[in-house]
Amino acid sequence: MSGVVAAFVALVSVAVIGYLVGMGGLLRTSDELVLSRLAFFVATPALMFTTVSRADLTSLFSPVLLTQIAAVVSVQLVYVLVARLVWRRDRRELTIGALASGYVNAGNLGVPISIYVLGDGALVAPILLFQLLVLTPVSFLVLDQGARSVRTALLIPLRNPLTVASLVGLAFALSGFSLPTIVMRPIELLGGAAVPVALLAYGLSLYGSQRRTPEEAMGEKDAPERPKGAGKEVFLAVALKAFVQPAVAYLVARLVLGLDGSALLAATLFAALPTAQNIYVYAVTYDTGRRLARSTILLTTALSIPIMTGIGAALG
């Protein structure tokens, strides 16, 4: 068994434990929110700061990011063209669908894969920053209207702890300054909890998805009626995200940039990450495309494990 597959087995095993913990009643499905918030607001920012502040800058600005941009733009363009020309969706529905088709879960799943499969947690940082500093503000400018939305969209990345931690870590890496050991140790301890907590929450969410819908989880009493053609939109978004995006990333990395080895593996794996869960939050916030976002997240999350394991076995 290759080291890559062995790393995937370890990650999947922890996620399975999270699933079993939920099935056994040791944790409630609602506890997923607690674990996710702990990982998102505390542990993962600590991990990103520690990793990026000590990273080799060449790994932060690697060609892998170019493959991700090419793959994201490709699948989102395809979705927008089909949904606009065939289904005549408005711009807000197009935005949610485009995000669901290409916005990867770089935080909860990208970080564990970057560390345990690829051996360098800094590899995922540029992708995370690109999504939070570019894709998210642009998407909110389309979803919202008015001059106030411009200011709001530009400030959104600074409200995300992963963005702030990564940017602060990047500043330390560029300056060459390092914090004293007595300060770094508690940050390292918190960062060490990021991967297992995120994976346990991920496994618990898979069990919880069989027990409740995201509308119920967020306290919504009445789900909106399913729009005509929503099944086709989900199918298109899932196909683009799960299969087309990693294929495009692989082809760009291999044929255009000439990458091989670990760089080719990283480019393909990151593109195969499932749709990020915060896309559903955006859909709920703007009351559009909720079923599309929810279904795409659930399906791409379920498909991602066998797809990424297969990629790891083939390219590792």
GUPA-471202 format. One record per atom (N, C-alpha, C): residue in one letter; x, y negated, z negated. Coordinates in steps of 0.2 Angstrom, whole numbers, plus 5000, padded with zeros to 4 digits. Last residue first. Layout:
<rs>
AXYZ;...
</rs>
This chain:
<rs>
G499949575034;G500449575028;G500949625029;L499049585044;L499649535045;L500149545039;A498249695040;A498449685047;A499049645048;A497949665026;A498249735028;A498549725035;G497349535027;G497949555023;G498349615025;I496249565035;I496749525037;I497449535034;G495549645026;G495749675032;G496349635035;T495349555016;T495749615014;T495949645021;M494549465022;M495149445020;M495649505018;I493349555025;I493749515030;I494449495028;P492949595012;P493249645017;P493549615022;I492749455006;I493149505003;I493449555008;S491749385014;S492449365014;S492949415011;L490449425014;L490849455019;L491649435018;A490049355002;A490049435002;A490449465008;T490249225007;T490549255001;T490549325001;T489349225018;T490049215019;T490449235013;L488149235010;L488349285015;L489049285017;L488049125002;L488049194999;L488249245004;I488249015011;I488749025005;I488649095003;T487149035019;T487749035022;T488349045016;S486049015010;S486149075013;S486849085016;R486248875006;R486248925001;R486448995004;A486248805018;A486848805014;A486848865009;L484848835022;L485448845026;L486148855022;R484148785011;R484148855013;R484748875017;R484448645012;R484648685006;R484648765008;G484348545022;G484748605024;G484848645018;T484148415011;T484148435018;T484548495018;D484348324999;D483648355001;D483648375008;Y485448274995;Y485148245000;Y484548275003;T485748364985;T485748294983;T485348254989;V485648494991;V485148474986;V485148394985;A486848474999;A486148485002;A485648474997;Y487848464990;Y487748414994;Y487048414997;V487748594984;V487548534980;V487448474984;Y488148674994;Y487448674992;Y487248614988;I489448634995;I489048615001;I488248624999;N490048694984;N489848624983;N489448594989;Q490548814988;Q489848814984;Q489648744984;A491248845004;A491248814997;A490548804994;T491248995013;T490948925013;T490948905005;P492749095011;P491949085012;P491849005012;L494249105021;L493849095015;L493149075016;A494849115033;A494349165032;A494049155025;A495849015033;A495249005037;A494649055036;F496749075025;F496349015022;F495749005026;L497149185033;L496749195027;L496449135024;T497849115043;T497249155045;T496849165039;A498849055037;A498449015041;A497749055042;A499549155030;A499249105026;A498649065031;L499949235041;L499549265036;L499149205033;L500849145047;L500349165051;L499749195046;A501749135036;A501449075038;A500849095042;S502349265035;S501849235029;S501549175032;G502349305052;G502549315045;G502049285040;D502349155063;D502249225062;D502449235054;L501849025075;L501949055068;L501949125068;G501748955087;G502249005086;G502349025079;L500748865089;L501248845085;L501848895084;V499948935099;V500148865100;V500748845096;L499849075095;L500049055102;L500248985103;R499749075081;R500149125084;R500349095091;A498848965077;A499548975073;A500049025077;V497848985086;V498248915086;V498848935082;L497449115082;L497649095089;L498049035089;Y497049095069;Y497549145071;Y497849125078;A496048995070;A496648985066;A497249035068;V495049075077;V495349015080;V496048995076;A494849175068;A495049195074;A495449135078;P494249105057;P494949135056;P495249155063;Q493049055064;Q493549005061;Q494249045060;V492349165068;V492649125073;V493149085070;F491949235056;F492249265061;F492649225066;A491349155046;A491649215044;A492149245049;K490849035053;K491349035047;K491649095046;L490149085064;L490649035065;L491149035059;A489149165057;A489649195062;A490249145063;V488549075049;V488949125046;V489449155051;A487948985058;A488448955053;A488849015050;L487149075065;L487649035068;L488149015064;F486249115055;F486649165058;F487249135062;V485648995051;V486149035046;V486549085050;E485048965063;E485548925060;E485948955055;K484049065063;K484549065068;K485149015066;G483349035052;G483649105052;G484249105057;A482748915055;A483248915050;A483648985050;G481648905064;G482348915067;G482948925061;K480748805053;K480748845059;K481448845062;P481148805036;P481048775042;P481048815048;R480248855022;R480848875027;R480748845033;E479848735010;E479648785015;E480248795020;P480848714995;P480548695001;P480348745006;A480348784979;A480848774985;A480548754991;D479948714964;D479748734970;D480248724976;K480848694953;K480248734952;K479948764959;E482548694949;E482048674954;E481448724953;G483648724941;G483048704938;G482448674943;M484648784947;M484748714946;M484048684943;A484248914948;A484848904944;A484948824942;E483248904957;E483048924950;E483648904946;E484048874968;E483548824966;E483348844959;P484848994970;P485148934968;P484648874965;T483849134963;T484049084968;T484449024966;R484249284954;R483949214955;R484249184961;R484849404955;R484349394950;R483949334951;Q485849404965;Q485349454965;Q484749444961;S486649314960;S486349294966;S485749344968;G487349374949;G486749324948;G486349304954;Y488349444955;Y487749474952;Y487149434951;L489049334960;L488849384965;L488249424961;S489349274948;S488949234953;S488649284958;L490249354943;L489649344939;L489149314944;G491349344952;G491049404951;G490349394948;Y491649204949;Y491449224956;Y491049294955;A492049204936;A491449164937;A491149184944;L493149284937;L492649304933;L491949274935;L493849194945;L493749254948;L493149294944;A494049084936;A493749074942;A493449144945;V494849154926;V494149124924;V493749114931;P496049194933;P495549244930;P494849214928;V496449054937;V496349114942;V495849164939;A496648974925;A496248954931;A496049014935;A497449004915;A496749024914;A496349014920;G498648934917;G498649004918;G497949034917;G498248804915;G498348824921;G498348894922;L498448804901;L497848794904;L497748814911;L499848824900;L499448874897;L498648864900;E500348704907;E500448774910;E499948824907;I499948614897;I499648614904;I499748674908;P500748654886;P500048654886;P499648654893;R502048624893;R501848694891;R501048694890;M502248494896;M502048534901;M501848604899;V502648434884;V502048404887;V501848464892;I503848494881;I503348494876;I502648474879;T504648464892;T504348534891;T503748534886;P504248304900;P504548344895;P504248414894;L503948304918;L503748284911;L504148334906;S505048234931;S504648294928;S504548274920;F505248154947;F505148154939;F504848214937;G505248154960;G505748194957;G505748194949;S504348094968;S504848054964;S505348094961;L503648194974;L503948144978;L504548104974;A503148264963;A503548294967;A503948244972;F502348164957;F502848184954;F503348224958;A501348144968;A501748094966;A502348114962;L500848274967;L501148254973;L501648194972;G500148264955;G500648314956;G501148294962;V499248174959;V499648154953;V500248204954;L498548244968;L498848184970;L499348164965;S498048354961;S498448364966;S498848304968;A497148284952;A497748324949;A498248334955;V496248224961;V496648184956;V497248224954;T495648344966;T496048294970;T496548254966;L495148404955;L495648444959;L496048394963;P494248314950;P494848324946;P495348364950;N493448184959;N493548264959;N494248274956;R493448054961;R493048084955;R493048164955;L494148024972;L494448004966;L494048034960;P493248064982;P493848104981;P494148084974;I492247944981;I492048014979;I492748064978;L492547824986;L492747834979;L492647914977;L492047824999;L492747814998;L493047834991;A490647834997;A491047895000;A491747884999;T490447714991;T490347774987;T490747834990;R490747625001;R491147624995;R491047684991;V489747665010;V490447665012;V490847665005;S488547645004;S488747715005;S489547715007;R488347515004;R488547544997;R488747614998;A487947485017;A488647465015;A488847505008;G486947625023;G487047565020;G487747555018;Q486647805020;Q486647745024;Q486747685020;D487247975021;D486947915017;D486947855022;L487848065029;L487248085026;L486848025023;V488947995034;V488448015039;V487748035035;L489647975023;L489447925027;L488947935032;F489848115019;F489348065015;F489248005019;S490748155029;S490148185028;S489648145024;V491848075025;V491548065032;V490848095032;P492148125012;P491948055013;P491648045020;T492448265016;T491948245011;T491748175012;L493548255025;L492948285027;L492348265022;V494548185017;V494348165024;V493648195025;L494848225004;L494948155006;L494748135013;L494448355004;L494148314999;L494248235001;Q495048425014;Q494348425014;Q494048375009;F496448385012;F496048365018;F495348365017;L496648444999;L496648375000;L496248345006;L496548585003;L496048554998;L496048474998;I497648585011;I496948605014;I496448575009;P498648555003;P498548515009;P497848525011;A498548674993;A498448604991;A498348554997;V498948794997;V498248774998;V498148704996;L500348804994;L500048815001;L499348785002;A500548804981;A500548744984;A500348744991;G500648934976;G500048904975;G500048834979;D501349064984;D501448994983;D500848954982;G500949204986;G501549184982;G501749114981;L499949254993;L500449224997;L501049204993;V499249314983;V499349354989;V499949324993;Y499249234972;Y499349304971;Y499549344977;I499149094977;I499649114971;I499749194972;S498149094986;S498749064988;S499349084983;I497149164980;I497449194985;I498149164987;P496849064970;P497049134968;P497349164974;V496448954978;V497048944974;V497249014972;G495348994986;G495948974989;G496548974984;L494249014976;L494549064979;L495249054983;N494048884970;N493948944966;N494249004969;G494548794982;G494748784975;G494648854971;A494248814995;A494948814993;A495048814986;N493048875003;N493148874996;N493848874994;V492948765018;V493148825014;V493148815007;Y491848715030;Y492148695024;Y492348755019;G491148765041;G491848765041;G492248745035;S489748785041;S490148825045;S490948815045;A489348685031;A489248755030;A489648805034;L489648575039;L489948585033;L489948655031;A488648585049;A489348585051;A489748605045;G487448585041;G487648645045;G488348645047;I487548455036;I487548505031;I487748575035;T487448385049;T488048375044;T488048435039;L486248415054;L486848435057;L487448435053;E485348355045;E485348435045;E486048455049;R485748225048;R485848255041;R485848325041;R485348215061;R486048205059;R486248235052;D484148345066;D484348275065;D485048275062;R484048465079;R484148445072;R484348375071;R483748535091;R483648465090;R483648445083;W484148655095;W483648655090;W483448585088;V485048625106;V484548685107;V484048675102;L485848515103;L485548525110;L485048575110;R486148535089;R485848465092;R485448475099;A486548655088;A486048635083;A485748575086;V487648655097;V487148705098;V486448675094;L488448555092;L488248555099;L487648595100;V488748585079;V488348525081;V488148525088;Y489448715081;Y488848705077;Y488448645079;V490548665088;V490148715091;V489448715088;L491148585079;L490948555085;L490448605088;Q491448675069;Q490948625067;Q490748585074;V492448745075;V491848785073;V491248725072;S493448645078;S493148695083;S492448715081;V493748595065;V493548545071;V493148595076;V494348705059;V493748675056;V493448635062;A495448735067;A494948785066;A494248755064;A496248625066;A495948645073;A495448695072;I496448625052;I496148565055;I495848585062;Q497148745051;Q496548735048;Q496148675051;T498348715058;T497848775060;T497248765057;L498848615051;L498648595057;L498148655060;L499248685039;L498648635039;L498448615046;V500348755043;V499748795041;V499148745041;P501448685044;P501048685050;P500348725049;S501648595028;S501748645033;S501348645039;F501848515017;F501648485023;F501848535029;L502148595006;L501548555006;L501348525013;S503348645010;S502748695009;S502148655009;T504148535009;T504048575015;T503448615015;L504248514995;L503848464999;L503748495006;D504048634984;D504448614989;D504048574994;A503248594968;A503248624975;A503848594979;R502948544956;R503648574956;R503748604963;S501748484958;S502248434955;S502948474956;V500948584961;V501148534966;V501748494964;T500848664949;T501048694955;T501348644960;T500348574940;T500948614938;T501248634945;F499148534946;F499648484945;F500348514943;M498448654948;M498648614954;M499148564952;L498248684934;L498648734938;L498848694944;A497448584930;A498048594927;A498548634931;P496348604939;P496748544939;P497348554936;T495948734933;T496248734940;T496548664941;A495448704920;A496048754921;A496348744928;V494548594921;V495048594916;V495648644919;F493548594930;F493648524927;F494248534923;F493448724935;F493448664940;F493748604937;A493448814924;A493948824930;A494048754934;L492248764918;L492948764914;L493548774919;R491348774928;R491548704925;R492148704922;S491248914928;S491448874934;S491648804932;L490848944915;L491448974918;L491748934924;V489548884916;V490048864911;V490748884913;L488948954926;L489048884927;L489548854922;E488849084921;E489249074927;E489448994928;D487949084912;D488549074910;D489049064915;S486749134918;S486849054918;S487549044915;T486849264917;T487049234924;T487149164923;R487749304902;R487149294906;R487349264913;L488749434897;L488749364899;L488049364903;L488349564895;L488849534890;L488849454891;G487549634904;G487249594899;G487749554894;G488049714913;G488049744907;G487749694902;M488149624924;M487649684924;M487549714918;G489149544920;G488449514921;G487949574921;V490249634920;V490049594914;V489349564914;L490249664933;L490049714928;L489849684921;Y490749544939;Y490049574941;Y489849624936;G491949534932;G491449484931;G490749504933;I492549654938;I492449644931;I491949594929;V492649604951;V492149664950;V492049664942;A493649514950;A492949484952;A492449544950;V494649594946;V494449544941;V493749524943;S494749664959;S494649704952;S494349654947;V495149574968;V494449604968;V494249634962;L496449544963;L495949494963;L495249524963;A497049674965;A497049644959;A496449594958;V496849694979;V496549734975;V496449704968;F497649584984;F496949584985;F496549634980;A498949644980;A498649584977;A497949574978;A498949754989;A498949764981;A498749704978;V498949695001;V498349734999;V498349744992;V500249635000;V499649595001;V499049624999;G501149744998;G501049694992;G500449654993;S500349895005;S500749835005;S500649794999;M500450065000;M500050005000;M500449945000;
</rs>
